[in-house]
Amino acid sequence: MLAKVISAFIFALISAYLGYHGLHGQRGYYVWQEKKQILSQLELKEKRLLHKLHALRVKVSLLQENIDPDLMEQYMWLLFRNIDPKKKVILYP
């Protein structure tokens, strides 16, 4: 009888130990959820960076073959805040 109680107690301790580490351990459920969230954030960041890269490639392709005068004027305005005095500039807030 005592052996059954001791073995049941040891089994309960082992189950509690494995259950705790299954939830809170290095490879437990909570760590897995946290890594899953970090992965989704990194995938979103990658998506934004790929979109930005595509936009930059479009701008570079415009500059490589034939320089667009309007695009160069925009760049001049952004870099030097200088524009032809004959033109009017409308700034949006």
N, C-alpha and C positions, 0 to 999 in steps of 0.2 A: 504494500500500500504506500509506504513511504517512498519507494522508488518511483512509483507513478507520479506522485506529487512533485518530486524533485525533477523528474524528466519533463513534466508539464511546465514547471517553473522555468527550467532552462530553455525549453522551446519558446516560451513567452518572451524571455529576455532576448533570445536570438531574433525572434520576429520583430520585437520593438527596435532592436539595433538596426536590422536591415531596413525596416520601414522608415526609421529616422533618416538614415543615410540615403535611402531612395528618394526622399523629399529634399533634404538639406545638404546632401553630400556634394563632392566636387562634380559629379556627373548626375546629380539629382534633378528632380522635376523643376524646381525653382530656377536653378542655374540654366537649365535647358530653355525655359521660357524667356529668361533674360537674354540669352544668346540669340534666340529667335527674334526678339524685338530689336536687338542691335543689328542683326542681319537685315531686317526689313528697312531700318533707317539707312544702312549703308547702300542698299539697293536703290532706295529713293535718291540718295545723294549721287550715286552713279548715273541714274537716269537724268538728273538735272545737269550733271557735268557733260554727259554725252550730247544733250540738247545744246548746251553752250558751245561745245566743240563743233557741232554741226553749223551753228550760226557763225562761228569764227571762220570755218572753212569756206562758207559762202562768201564772206567778206574778202578773204584772201584770194579766192578765185576771181572776184571782181577786180582786184588790184593786179593780178598777174597778167592777164591778157590785154585788157584795154582799160585804162584808168577812167573811171566815170567822173566827170567834172562835178556833179552834184555830191557824190560821195567824198571827193577830195575837199569840197567846200565844207561839208559837215565835219570832217576831220580837222580842218583848219580852225573851225569855230570851237570845237571841243578842246583842242590843244592850246591854241593861242588866244582865244576869245577875240579874234580879229576877223573882220569881214569887210567886204567892199562897202565904202561909205554911201554908195548910191542905192544900196539895198536896205530894206527895212527888216527888222528882226522882231518877231512876236515871241515873247517868252511866256510860257505857261507856268503857273505856280505849282 
